[in-house]
Amino acid sequence: MHDDTLLPLSLPAIRRKKVTASFDGGRLSSDGGVLLLSGADRRLGLSDTLAGVIPDHREAWRVTHELADILRARIFAIACGYPDADDLDALRRDPAFKLACGRLPESDDDLASQPTISRWENAPDVRTLIRLSYAMIDLWCGSYRRPPAAITLDIDDTVDVVHGQQQLSLFNAHYDERCFLPIHVYDADSGHCVAVLLRPGKTPSGKEIRGHLRRLIRRLRRHWPRTRITIRGDSHYGRPEVMDWCDANDVGFILGLAGNGVLAARSKPPPMRCAPGARLQISMRCATGPRPATPPSPGPHPAASPRASRPRGKASISVTWSPTSAAAPRGGCMSVFTARAVRRRT
């Protein structure tokens, strides 16, 4: 058997001090930054909070790895660029990871292995997942010293490409990939993550978005009953079910609308003739907005008016006369045309 082990090299002594060169650096780690993540986690109480809402049916006297330690190791591994649970088979002995999880690198037990991690990843049911989402919302609300007067929440989905046959992964023609399409909700002012929902790789329907918003807003109002809430999203979320629900529950919204032929036709400016020397300026914009905001009432919310909110297509044509033009008439000229595309309600 060939042995490549290098023996220590003896060097000349210096001032009666023995000098030895060796090639075993001891237990080293290339993930020193995980200790900073550990400090942030303990300050926020993230792992302990999430572990507190997951039922643990194990017999206490047989438990080697606490649930909070299992979650902590998995979260730290993902944050350090190790997305697979298989990576924990090597990282469980890493001295930096053991220190980050509150264990001594030499004398304490190693962290949980991949089978233990995988069992817990598949253990939570739907109710537990909802409680985990509520725990994330509670952590965000707890970061405020006092209830804010108003908040704006950005909601969007992002592609998460997969390379196998994972559950819920679907082929998405827009991204030309097999992927998940999780929904993210962020605080527009601070950029703080409010909630994340793992879901199949397809565009969410209006009914699905309405259900997610209902649970989100209900949890927020348990903390802040008088705070004005505005939802902001792109055309994926500008669905009739979503806008109707926001109107009925006193939630503001700024949602995009996908272009369509009817709106383009109604927003087309009429033909007009300008005098010589005039400079034509045309600006077109499409906007979707709610009715004017009203202060929240402590009582039950009244039913929304069927004409409370509608998308608007507006085209403005202004004619500005050049200062060098001799043909400019007195007072100038201004013409404005406005077209409305009314959203039908069923």
C-alpha positions as MATLAB code, in Angstrom:
seq = 'MHDDTLLPLSLPAIRRKKVTASFDGGRLSSDGGVLLLSGADRRLGLSDTLAGVIPDHREAWRVTHELADILRARIFAIACGYPDADDLDALRRDPAFKLACGRLPESDDDLASQPTISRWENAPDVRTLIRLSYAMIDLWCGSYRRPPAAITLDIDDTVDVVHGQQQLSLFNAHYDERCFLPIHVYDADSGHCVAVLLRPGKTPSGKEIRGHLRRLIRRLRRHWPRTRITIRGDSHYGRPEVMDWCDANDVGFILGLAGNGVLAARSKPPPMRCAPGARLQISMRCATGPRPATPPSPGPHPAASPRASRPRGKASISVTWSPTSAAAPRGGCMSVFTARAVRRRT';
ca = [
       0.000    0.000    0.000;
       1.387    3.355   -1.017;
       1.430    5.944    1.793;
       1.645    9.631    0.861;
       1.751   10.833    4.462;
       4.461   13.466    4.882;
       6.581   13.229    8.002;
       7.426   16.367    9.984;
      10.589   18.146    8.861;
      13.177   19.003   11.486;
      14.821   22.382   10.931;
      17.804   23.946   12.669;
      17.041   25.292   16.117;
      16.897   29.031   16.608;
      17.966   30.384   19.996;
      17.510   26.960   21.491;
      13.968   26.735   20.141;
      13.058   23.668   18.125;
      11.541   24.439   14.706;
       9.389   21.778   13.015;
       7.491   21.981    9.703;
       4.449   19.728    9.291;
       1.614   19.473    6.803;
      -1.309   18.609    9.066;
      -3.127   21.827    9.831;
      -5.525   20.203   12.223;
      -9.275   20.580   11.739;
      -9.688   23.515    9.353;
     -12.796   25.108    7.840;
     -13.364   27.318    4.812;
     -16.755   28.535    6.099;
     -15.803   31.015    8.814;
     -18.674   33.287    7.796;
     -21.163   30.816    9.279;
     -20.269   32.216   12.709;
     -21.696   35.592   11.642;
     -24.884   33.849   10.532;
     -25.031   32.169   13.916;
     -24.894   35.529   15.665;
     -27.693   36.910   13.479;
     -29.800   33.805   14.039;
     -29.487   34.003   17.806;
     -30.284   37.713   17.784;
     -33.430   37.189   15.705;
     -34.383   33.903   17.344;
     -35.227   32.507   13.911;
     -34.331   28.826   14.349;
     -35.767   28.601   17.859;
     -39.018   30.288   16.736;
     -39.482   27.957   13.770;
     -38.651   24.895   15.840;
     -41.273   25.928   18.377;
     -44.154   25.557   15.891;
     -43.134   22.137   14.481;
     -44.541   19.202   16.464;
     -41.819   16.888   17.759;
     -43.234   13.438   18.531;
     -39.901   11.784   19.340;
     -39.251   10.218   22.707;
     -37.233   12.793   24.622;
     -34.820   10.296   26.182;
     -33.798    9.038   22.718;
     -33.215   12.474   21.166;
     -29.614   13.229   20.203;
     -30.188   16.250   17.968;
     -32.634   18.925   19.095;
     -35.011   20.159   16.411;
     -33.654   23.705   16.655;
     -30.111   22.379   16.010;
     -31.314   20.419   12.982;
     -33.007   23.490   11.490;
     -30.031   25.665   12.344;
     -27.571   23.366   10.575;
     -29.786   23.121    7.491;
     -30.367   26.868    7.273;
     -26.677   27.653    7.703;
     -25.693   25.095    5.059;
     -28.084   26.598    2.484;
     -26.879   30.130    3.299;
     -23.251   29.027    2.796;
     -23.936   27.549   -0.640;
     -24.671   23.914    0.246;
     -28.270   23.386   -0.978;
     -28.403   19.582   -0.748;
     -28.994   17.684    2.456;
     -26.237   15.271    1.347;
     -23.727   18.038    2.064;
     -24.424   17.645    5.784;
     -22.669   14.269    5.778;
     -19.397   16.191    5.481;
     -20.393   19.489    7.115;
     -21.576   17.750   10.280;
     -17.916   17.420   11.301;
     -16.879   20.903   10.178;
     -15.510   22.822   13.203;
     -17.030   26.145   12.108;
     -20.493   24.628   11.652;
     -20.275   22.874   15.010;
     -19.330   26.139   16.707;
     -22.176   27.943   14.910;
     -24.619   25.355   16.270;
     -23.309   25.686   19.815;
     -21.053   22.605   19.899;
     -17.356   22.306   20.601;
     -15.419   21.263   17.478;
     -13.379   18.483   19.109;
     -15.179   16.981   22.086;
     -18.909   17.410   21.293;
     -20.993   15.138   19.058;
     -21.196   15.802   15.333;
     -24.237   17.506   13.822;
     -27.209   15.680   12.317;
     -26.581   13.592    9.197;
     -28.439   13.614    5.895;
     -31.062   10.963    6.795;
     -32.070   12.893    9.918;
     -32.257   16.140    7.946;
     -34.354   14.543    5.184;
     -36.830   13.000    7.620;
     -37.541   16.391    9.160;
     -37.826   18.109    5.778;
     -40.712   15.778    4.904;
     -42.328   15.751    8.353;
     -44.366   19.032    8.400;
     -47.944   18.851    7.130;
     -50.002   21.685    5.606;
     -51.055   23.104    8.980;
     -47.453   23.146   10.164;
     -46.362   24.960    7.004;
     -49.007   27.634    7.613;
     -47.807   28.015   11.208;
     -44.237   28.415    9.920;
     -45.421   31.219    7.612;
     -47.199   32.889   10.523;
     -44.006   32.651   12.587;
     -42.090   34.515    9.852;
     -44.749   37.241    9.792;
     -44.646   37.527   13.593;
     -40.855   37.967   13.498;
     -41.202   40.787   10.984;
     -43.931   42.534   12.965;
     -41.810   42.201   16.094;
     -39.013   44.173   14.414;
     -41.149   47.356   14.685;
     -41.153   49.234   17.960;
     -44.645   50.591   17.307;
     -47.313   49.863   14.689;
     -46.636   51.824   11.477;
     -49.282   54.114   10.037;
     -49.008   52.452    6.608;
     -47.023   49.672    4.938;
     -46.501   48.606    1.335;
     -45.866   44.946    0.571;
     -44.224   43.867   -2.681;
     -45.421   40.446   -3.849;
     -43.781   38.580   -6.693;
     -42.750   35.115   -7.803;
     -39.246   34.050   -8.768;
     -37.984   31.090  -10.746;
     -36.201   28.296   -8.868;
     -34.744   25.896  -11.447;
     -34.582   22.202  -10.512;
     -32.551   19.415  -12.090;
     -34.601   16.327  -11.334;
     -38.114   15.100  -10.730;
     -38.784   16.931   -7.470;
     -42.320   17.129   -6.157;
     -44.257   20.223   -7.365;
     -41.668   20.988  -10.061;
     -43.251   21.725  -13.446;
     -42.037   22.856  -16.864;
     -42.561   26.599  -17.323;
     -42.643   27.742  -20.964;
     -41.816   31.354  -20.081;
     -38.507   30.399  -18.428;
     -38.017   27.313  -20.640;
     -37.027   25.379  -17.513;
     -38.395   22.799  -15.114;
     -38.743   24.765  -11.918;
     -40.580   25.854   -8.811;
     -42.199   29.291   -8.788;
     -42.237   30.378   -5.125;
     -44.019   33.559   -4.028;
     -42.026   36.130   -2.061;
     -43.458   39.009   -0.023;
     -41.167   41.866    1.045;
     -41.550   45.076    2.990;
     -41.123   47.807    0.374;
     -39.529   50.259    2.831;
     -36.935   48.054    4.541;
     -36.600   45.134    2.114;
     -37.315   42.748    5.003;
     -38.614   39.325    3.960;
     -42.164   38.935    5.269;
     -43.189   35.558    3.839;
     -42.067   32.943    1.309;
     -44.269   30.229   -0.166;
     -42.883   27.268   -2.109;
     -45.285   26.334   -4.901;
     -45.408   24.580   -8.313;
     -43.693   26.085  -11.322;
     -46.787   27.645  -12.884;
     -48.395   31.078  -12.841;
     -50.688   31.428   -9.786;
     -54.404   31.779  -10.379;
     -56.520   34.579   -8.943;
     -58.169   32.198   -6.485;
     -54.795   30.972   -5.205;
     -53.421   34.500   -4.771;
     -56.578   35.577   -2.946;
     -56.159   32.729   -0.451;
     -52.530   33.627    0.260;
     -53.363   37.314    0.701;
     -56.272   36.521    2.997;
     -54.040   34.583    5.413;
     -51.280   37.195    5.203;
     -53.514   40.206    5.873;
     -55.417   38.426    8.630;
     -52.167   37.722   10.482;
     -50.886   41.268    9.999;
     -54.056   42.796   11.379;
     -53.737   40.738   14.534;
     -50.644   42.841   15.238;
     -51.625   46.115   13.542;
     -55.431   46.523   13.270;
     -55.249   50.207   12.268;
     -52.346   50.109    9.820;
     -53.119   50.919    6.170;
     -51.901   48.027    4.002;
     -51.108   48.327    0.291;
     -50.242   45.385   -1.954;
     -47.985   46.017   -4.947;
     -47.423   43.487   -7.742;
     -47.133   42.925  -11.466;
     -49.733   41.648  -13.918;
     -49.570   38.110  -12.459;
     -51.504   39.468   -9.489;
     -53.845   41.911  -11.241;
     -56.701   39.406  -11.206;
     -60.392   40.244  -10.658;
     -60.556   37.932   -7.616;
     -57.625   39.731   -6.014;
     -58.906   43.269   -6.664;
     -62.426   42.422   -5.515;
     -61.095   40.922   -2.282;
     -58.851   43.947   -1.622;
     -61.812   46.301   -2.161;
     -63.983   44.312    0.223;
     -61.312   44.215    2.946;
     -60.010   47.798    2.820;
     -56.635   46.820    1.349;
     -55.019   49.167   -1.143;
     -53.412   47.732   -4.243;
     -51.145   48.810   -7.072;
     -51.271   46.014   -9.634;
     -50.132   45.816  -13.223;
     -52.322   44.841  -16.158;
     -51.181   42.882  -19.173;
     -51.680   44.657  -22.488;
     -54.714   43.757  -24.601;
     -56.277   44.840  -27.859;
     -59.354   46.477  -26.345;
     -57.337   48.735  -24.051;
     -54.937   49.648  -26.846;
     -57.821   50.523  -29.187;
     -59.598   52.705  -26.618;
     -56.356   54.441  -25.709;
     -55.481   55.321  -29.292;
     -55.318   59.126  -29.698;
     -57.681   60.711  -32.269;
     -56.217   62.221  -35.402;
     -55.524   65.939  -35.171;
     -53.934   68.647  -37.285;
     -51.368   71.108  -36.001;
     -50.562   74.520  -37.353;
     -47.144   75.095  -38.973;
     -44.382   75.556  -36.408;
     -46.087   73.500  -33.680;
     -44.164   70.787  -31.861;
     -46.297   67.713  -31.130;
     -45.672   65.913  -27.837;
     -47.504   62.623  -27.278;
     -47.342   60.629  -24.091;
     -49.248   57.442  -23.452;
     -49.464   55.499  -20.235;
     -51.534   52.685  -18.776;
     -52.127   52.555  -15.070;
     -54.122   50.487  -12.636;
     -55.067   51.909   -9.295;
     -57.580   51.587   -6.485;
     -60.157   54.049   -5.428;
     -58.981   56.819   -3.091;
     -57.766   55.423    0.207;
     -60.168   55.638    3.131;
     -59.189   55.447    6.783;
     -59.705   51.964    8.272;
     -62.801   51.519   10.371;
     -62.906   49.369   13.497;
     -66.214   47.790   12.516;
     -66.969   45.287    9.751;
     -65.936   46.340    6.288;
     -68.788   47.293    3.955;
     -69.211   45.525    0.671;
     -67.233   47.034   -2.172;
     -69.054   49.025   -4.839;
     -69.118   47.269   -8.234;
     -67.520   50.372   -9.746;
     -65.041   50.998   -6.933;
     -61.945   50.181   -8.948;
     -61.196   49.966  -12.607;
     -58.127   49.928  -14.810;
     -57.599   53.088  -16.797;
     -55.872   53.621  -20.111;
     -55.002   57.259  -20.692;
     -53.486   58.974  -23.710;
     -52.580   62.646  -23.442;
     -51.739   64.703  -26.530;
     -50.321   68.148  -25.973;
     -49.312   70.628  -28.641;
     -46.576   73.065  -27.635;
     -45.664   75.974  -29.827;
     -42.031   76.604  -30.635;
     -40.777   80.014  -29.413;
     -39.258   80.691  -32.826;
     -42.472   80.029  -34.674;
     -44.087   83.131  -36.152;
     -47.360   81.301  -36.627;
     -47.930   80.604  -32.948;
     -51.409   81.813  -31.975;
     -52.198   83.781  -28.889;
     -52.553   81.593  -25.782;
     -51.127   78.485  -27.474;
     -53.135   75.308  -27.988;
     -53.869   72.261  -25.833;
     -55.929   69.175  -26.610;
     -56.402   66.243  -24.245;
     -58.086   62.945  -25.017;
     -58.899   60.348  -22.387;
     -60.118   56.790  -22.961;
     -61.285   54.394  -20.250;
     -61.330   50.621  -20.437;
     -63.773   49.400  -17.794;
     -63.061   46.068  -16.132;
     -66.111   43.857  -16.248;
     -67.256   42.258  -13.022;
     -69.171   39.019  -12.918;
];
